[in-house]
Amino acid sequence: MTNKEKNELYDWVYKYPTRYEKGFMPDELTNVLSEYPNIDMKKYDEAMMGNTCVMYEGKFCMYHTDVYHALLCGIEGRDLKLTEWD
């Protein structure tokens, strides 16, 4: 992805109308992922492993930063970089 595309993705993720300020609920993540039908789900899932989160309604709520970096990995078909780990 170009820097412009990364910036656009960043803005989209952080401006996405989530129910909770902290991040994305599972159904919201399903909607987000539907926007990227060609995403490498293996790379996305690997990037999401071991991240921190909060719980609402008894479900995991994923922070914006983790979703953004996982999307980058899935879109670019690569592993999470050490500098992307929070």
LINTA-V746500 format. One record per helix or strand of 3 or more residues. SS is the DSSP state (2 for helix, 1 for strand). FROM is the first residue (numbers start at 1). TO is the last residue. Records with the same first field share a line. If there is no record, write none. Layout:
SS=FROM-TO  FROM-TO
This chain:
2=3-15  26-34  41-48  64-76  82-84
1=53-56  59-63
